[in-house]
Amino acid sequence: MADWPVDELVRAKACTGLSVSVVLPALNEAGTVGPIVAALRRELQEAVRLVDEIVVIDSGSTDGTAAMAAAAGAWVLHADDLMTRTAPVRGKGDAMWRSLLGTTGDLIVFVDADLEQFSTDMVTGLLGPMLADERVRLVKGLYDRPLHAGATVLPAGGGRVTELVARPMLNLHWPELAGMVQPLAGEWAARRDLLERMAFPCGYGVEIAVLIDTLADSGLDAIAQVDLGMRRHRHQDDASLGRMAVQVWHAMLQRLPDAKPSENVEAFTLTQYQRDAGRIVPRPHEVNLDERPPMLKQPEYVLHQRGMDPAPRSCRSSSGSR
């Protein structure tokens, strides 16, 4: 991250004339979203003019996430107010897809809203390669992910779905991407004109899908990765990770060279098991596997980009600002 001093990035941004949006997809992250937004606003909007807008896409939080984000200075948009002709679903990828309509930046930086000990160096690191080289289309963060197990801290135990699903599949089927250290990283950046052409899985398959599709669209030289140091966040339990793994695996299966992509696969039932009063009880879970089509195929988005459709800038929290 030291390779990308803020002052140099501000000058590079001025030379390119590009604008920057930082997007935080959020669902019930009231405990962490405020400090993240406040740091971004203070260090990258007020101290310098590197970031043009900070947008939180709220997917129906019930814990005050939207209010906390708005109070810290984010522009808060609610998922069901964006792309209103397409019914929203609760999913990270769906929120990120909708964010293309709710933002204006030429460069879009995605940051998970559950990060602890957040540093704005993450954003400057992700922007650096794209501001320095117009050929770079996608930048992925890489980092250490410690896993807290009670009083024990495992220095690199936090990437279980990566190590058990994503990395083996990449090495088997997309060996060009075997060098990606964190292919499922939630901190990444891309050019809008690339994202507009991408299909977005509605759930946790979105990061791996965009990575693979960028390789197919623009080649390996268009992808960069930046060392962001340490990433600390809330870890999910094994059952939740199992459901995440289904979404990641399905997104990759859909992109195999000889695959015949299934259409309208909205949900899949994953049966998991739990001991209850001495008995093993099945617990079926509906896992959304649907994908949103490229934004450039959406009339609502195309009309908006042409200035023929009003921008969806309403904010339900009155203290929000841009």
C-alpha positions as CSV (number, residue, x, y, z in Angstrom):
1,M,0.0,0.0,0.0
2,A,3.0,2.3,0.5
3,D,3.4,2.2,-3.3
4,W,0.3,4.4,-3.6
5,P,0.7,7.7,-1.7
6,V,-2.5,9.7,-1.5
7,D,-1.1,12.9,-3.0
8,E,0.1,11.0,-6.0
9,L,-3.2,9.3,-6.5
10,V,-5.0,12.7,-6.3
11,R,-2.8,14.1,-9.0
12,A,-3.3,11.0,-11.2
13,K,-7.0,11.2,-10.7
14,A,-6.9,14.9,-11.8
15,C,-4.9,14.0,-14.9
16,T,-7.3,11.2,-15.9
17,G,-10.5,13.1,-15.2
18,L,-12.0,9.9,-13.6
19,S,-14.4,9.9,-10.7
20,V,-14.4,7.5,-7.8
21,S,-17.3,5.8,-5.9
22,V,-16.8,3.7,-2.8
23,V,-19.6,1.2,-2.3
24,L,-20.4,-0.7,0.9
25,P,-23.1,-3.4,0.5
26,A,-24.5,-3.8,4.0
27,L,-27.0,-6.0,5.9
28,N,-27.1,-5.5,9.7
29,E,-23.6,-4.0,10.1
30,A,-24.5,-1.2,12.5
31,G,-21.5,-1.9,14.7
32,T,-18.9,-1.4,12.0
33,V,-20.3,0.6,9.1
34,G,-20.1,4.0,10.9
35,P,-16.4,4.0,11.6
36,I,-15.6,2.8,8.1
37,V,-17.7,5.6,6.5
38,A,-16.3,8.2,8.9
39,A,-12.7,7.3,8.0
40,L,-13.4,7.4,4.3
41,R,-15.1,10.8,4.5
42,R,-12.5,12.3,6.8
43,E,-9.4,11.1,5.0
44,L,-10.4,10.7,1.4
45,Q,-13.1,13.3,0.9
46,E,-12.4,16.1,3.3
47,A,-8.6,16.0,3.7
48,V,-8.2,15.3,-0.1
49,R,-10.6,14.9,-3.0
50,L,-9.8,11.4,-4.0
51,V,-13.2,9.8,-3.4
52,D,-16.2,11.5,-5.0
53,E,-19.0,9.6,-3.2
54,I,-19.4,7.0,-0.5
55,V,-22.5,5.0,-1.0
56,V,-24.0,2.3,1.3
57,I,-26.4,-0.1,-0.3
58,D,-28.7,-1.3,2.5
59,S,-30.4,-4.7,1.8
60,G,-33.1,-4.4,4.5
61,S,-31.1,-4.0,7.7
62,T,-33.1,-4.1,11.0
63,D,-30.4,-2.9,13.3
64,G,-30.0,0.7,12.4
65,T,-27.3,0.2,9.8
66,A,-28.7,2.8,7.5
67,A,-29.0,5.5,10.2
68,M,-25.4,4.8,11.4
69,A,-24.0,5.0,7.8
70,A,-25.9,8.2,7.1
71,A,-24.8,9.9,10.3
72,A,-21.2,9.1,9.5
73,G,-21.6,10.8,6.1
74,A,-22.5,8.1,3.6
75,W,-25.2,8.4,0.9
76,V,-27.5,5.6,1.9
77,L,-29.6,3.9,-0.8
78,H,-31.9,1.0,-0.2
79,A,-31.7,-2.0,-2.5
80,D,-35.5,-2.0,-3.2
81,D,-35.3,1.6,-4.4
82,L,-32.8,0.7,-7.2
83,M,-33.7,-1.2,-10.4
84,T,-37.3,-1.2,-9.2
85,R,-38.5,-3.3,-12.2
86,T,-36.5,-6.2,-10.8
87,A,-37.6,-7.6,-7.4
88,P,-34.7,-7.5,-5.0
89,V,-33.4,-10.5,-3.1
90,R,-31.2,-10.5,0.0
91,G,-27.8,-11.1,-1.3
92,K,-24.4,-9.4,-1.6
93,G,-24.2,-9.7,-5.3
94,D,-27.7,-8.3,-5.9
95,A,-26.8,-5.2,-3.8
96,M,-23.6,-4.7,-5.7
97,W,-25.4,-5.1,-9.1
98,R,-27.9,-2.4,-8.1
99,S,-25.2,-0.1,-6.9
100,L,-24.3,0.5,-10.5
101,L,-27.5,2.5,-10.9
102,G,-27.1,4.3,-7.6
103,T,-23.5,5.5,-8.2
104,T,-21.8,7.8,-10.7
105,G,-18.1,6.9,-10.5
106,D,-16.0,5.8,-13.4
107,L,-14.0,3.7,-10.9
108,I,-15.9,1.7,-8.2
109,V,-14.3,0.4,-5.1
110,F,-16.2,-2.2,-3.1
111,V,-15.6,-2.5,0.7
112,D,-17.3,-5.0,3.0
113,A,-19.2,-3.2,5.8
114,D,-18.2,-5.7,8.5
115,L,-14.5,-4.8,8.6
116,E,-12.9,-4.1,12.0
117,Q,-9.8,-1.8,12.4
118,F,-10.5,-0.4,8.9
119,S,-7.8,1.6,7.2
120,T,-8.4,3.9,4.2
121,D,-5.1,2.5,2.8
122,M,-7.3,-0.4,1.5
123,V,-9.1,2.1,-0.8
124,T,-6.0,3.9,-2.0
125,G,-4.2,0.6,-2.6
126,L,-7.1,-0.7,-4.7
127,L,-7.3,2.6,-6.7
128,G,-3.6,2.8,-7.4
129,P,-3.2,0.3,-10.2
130,M,-6.1,1.6,-12.2
131,L,-5.1,5.3,-11.8
132,A,-1.5,4.4,-12.8
133,D,-2.3,2.1,-15.8
134,E,-5.4,2.5,-18.0
135,R,-5.0,-1.2,-19.1
136,V,-5.9,-2.4,-15.6
137,R,-9.6,-3.2,-15.4
138,L,-9.9,-5.1,-12.1
139,V,-8.0,-4.9,-8.8
140,K,-8.3,-7.5,-6.1
141,G,-7.1,-7.1,-2.5
142,L,-5.0,-9.7,-0.9
143,Y,-4.4,-9.9,2.9
144,D,-3.9,-12.1,5.9
145,R,-7.1,-13.3,7.5
146,P,-6.7,-14.3,11.1
147,L,-9.3,-16.6,12.6
148,H,-10.2,-16.1,16.3
149,A,-11.2,-19.3,18.1
150,G,-11.8,-18.2,21.6
151,A,-8.5,-17.1,23.1
152,T,-6.6,-18.7,20.2
153,V,-5.8,-16.7,17.0
154,L,-4.9,-18.7,13.9
155,P,-2.9,-16.3,11.7
156,A,-4.3,-17.5,8.4
157,G,-7.4,-19.5,9.2
158,G,-10.1,-17.2,7.9
159,G,-10.3,-18.2,4.3
160,R,-12.0,-21.6,4.5
161,V,-14.3,-21.3,1.4
162,T,-11.3,-20.0,-0.6
163,E,-9.1,-22.9,0.3
164,L,-11.7,-25.7,0.1
165,V,-13.6,-24.5,-3.0
166,A,-12.3,-21.5,-4.9
167,R,-8.6,-22.2,-5.0
168,P,-8.9,-25.9,-6.1
169,M,-11.4,-25.0,-8.8
170,L,-9.2,-22.1,-10.1
171,N,-6.1,-24.3,-10.2
172,L,-8.0,-27.1,-12.0
173,H,-10.0,-25.0,-14.6
174,W,-8.5,-21.5,-14.8
175,P,-4.8,-22.1,-14.1
176,E,-4.0,-18.5,-15.3
177,L,-5.8,-17.3,-12.1
178,A,-3.9,-19.7,-9.7
179,G,-1.7,-16.7,-8.6
180,M,-4.7,-14.9,-7.1
181,V,-4.1,-15.0,-3.4
182,Q,-7.6,-13.9,-2.3
183,P,-10.0,-14.7,-5.2
184,L,-13.0,-14.1,-3.0
185,A,-11.8,-10.9,-1.5
186,G,-14.6,-8.5,-0.6
187,E,-12.3,-5.5,-1.1
188,W,-11.8,-4.9,-4.8
189,A,-12.2,-2.3,-7.5
190,A,-13.1,-2.2,-11.1
191,R,-13.9,0.2,-14.0
192,R,-17.6,0.9,-14.5
193,D,-17.4,0.0,-18.2
194,L,-16.2,-3.4,-17.3
195,L,-18.9,-4.0,-14.6
196,E,-21.7,-2.9,-16.9
197,R,-20.9,-5.9,-19.1
198,M,-20.8,-8.4,-16.3
199,A,-23.5,-10.8,-15.0
200,F,-23.7,-10.6,-11.2
201,P,-24.6,-13.7,-9.1
202,C,-27.0,-12.5,-6.5
203,G,-25.1,-14.0,-3.5
204,Y,-21.5,-14.7,-2.5
205,G,-20.6,-16.0,-5.9
206,V,-20.2,-12.5,-7.2
207,E,-16.5,-11.9,-6.6
208,I,-15.3,-15.2,-8.2
209,A,-17.7,-14.6,-11.1
210,V,-16.4,-11.1,-11.9
211,L,-12.8,-12.4,-11.6
212,I,-13.3,-15.2,-14.1
213,D,-15.4,-13.1,-16.4
214,T,-12.8,-10.4,-16.5
215,L,-10.2,-12.9,-17.5
216,A,-12.5,-14.0,-20.4
217,D,-13.3,-10.4,-21.3
218,S,-10.0,-8.5,-21.0
219,G,-7.2,-11.1,-20.3
220,L,-4.9,-11.7,-17.4
221,D,-3.0,-8.5,-17.9
222,A,-6.1,-6.5,-17.0
223,I,-6.2,-7.9,-13.5
224,A,-4.0,-6.7,-10.6
225,Q,-3.8,-7.5,-7.0
226,V,-2.6,-5.4,-4.1
227,D,-1.4,-6.4,-0.6
228,L,-3.7,-4.8,1.9
229,G,-2.0,-6.3,5.0
230,M,-4.4,-7.6,7.6
231,R,-8.2,-8.0,7.3
232,R,-10.3,-8.5,10.5
233,H,-14.0,-9.1,10.4
234,R,-16.8,-11.1,11.8
235,H,-16.5,-14.8,10.9
236,Q,-19.4,-17.0,9.9
237,D,-20.1,-20.5,11.3
238,D,-19.4,-23.6,9.3
239,A,-23.1,-24.0,8.3
240,S,-23.2,-20.5,6.9
241,L,-19.9,-21.1,5.1
242,G,-21.4,-24.2,3.5
243,R,-24.2,-22.2,2.0
244,M,-21.7,-19.6,0.8
245,A,-19.6,-22.5,-0.8
246,V,-22.7,-23.6,-2.8
247,Q,-23.0,-20.1,-4.3
248,V,-19.3,-19.9,-5.1
249,W,-19.2,-23.4,-6.6
250,H,-22.3,-22.8,-8.7
251,A,-20.9,-19.5,-10.1
252,M,-17.7,-21.3,-11.1
253,L,-19.5,-24.3,-12.6
254,Q,-21.6,-21.8,-14.8
255,R,-18.3,-20.5,-16.2
256,L,-16.5,-23.7,-17.1
257,P,-15.5,-23.6,-20.8
258,D,-17.8,-26.4,-21.7
259,A,-20.7,-25.5,-19.4
260,K,-24.2,-25.0,-20.5
261,P,-25.4,-22.2,-18.2
262,S,-28.7,-22.9,-16.5
263,E,-31.3,-20.3,-16.8
264,N,-33.5,-18.9,-14.0
265,V,-31.9,-21.0,-11.2
266,E,-33.3,-18.9,-8.5
267,A,-33.0,-21.2,-5.5
268,F,-31.4,-24.5,-4.4
269,T,-32.2,-26.4,-1.2
270,L,-29.1,-27.4,0.8
271,T,-29.8,-29.9,3.6
272,Q,-27.6,-29.5,6.6
273,Y,-27.8,-31.3,9.9
274,Q,-27.9,-30.3,13.6
275,R,-28.1,-32.2,16.8
276,D,-31.3,-31.3,18.7
277,A,-32.2,-33.0,22.0
278,G,-30.0,-36.0,21.2
279,R,-31.4,-36.4,17.7
280,I,-29.8,-35.5,14.4
281,V,-32.3,-33.2,12.7
282,P,-32.1,-32.1,9.0
283,R,-32.2,-28.4,8.4
284,P,-33.0,-27.4,4.8
285,H,-31.8,-24.0,3.6
286,E,-32.8,-22.2,0.5
287,V,-29.7,-20.9,-1.3
288,N,-30.2,-18.3,-4.0
289,L,-28.3,-19.2,-7.2
290,D,-29.8,-16.6,-9.5
291,E,-27.7,-14.2,-11.5
292,R,-28.5,-10.7,-12.6
293,P,-27.9,-9.9,-16.3
294,P,-25.4,-7.3,-17.4
295,M,-26.6,-3.8,-16.7
296,L,-26.1,-2.7,-20.3
297,K,-29.0,-5.0,-21.1
298,Q,-31.3,-3.3,-18.6
299,P,-33.5,-0.6,-20.2
300,E,-33.8,1.2,-16.8
301,Y,-30.1,1.5,-16.5
302,V,-29.5,2.5,-20.2
303,L,-32.2,5.2,-19.9
304,H,-30.6,6.5,-16.7
305,Q,-27.2,6.6,-18.3
306,R,-28.6,8.6,-21.2
307,G,-30.1,11.1,-18.8
308,M,-33.7,10.1,-19.7
309,D,-34.5,8.5,-16.4
310,P,-34.1,10.4,-13.0
311,A,-31.3,9.2,-10.8
312,P,-32.5,7.2,-7.8
313,R,-30.9,9.5,-5.1
314,S,-33.6,9.3,-2.4
315,C,-32.3,8.5,1.0
316,R,-34.6,7.3,3.8
317,S,-32.2,8.7,6.5
318,S,-32.3,12.5,6.4
319,S,-28.8,13.0,7.7
320,G,-27.2,11.4,4.7
321,S,-25.0,13.5,2.4
322,R,-22.8,13.3,-0.7
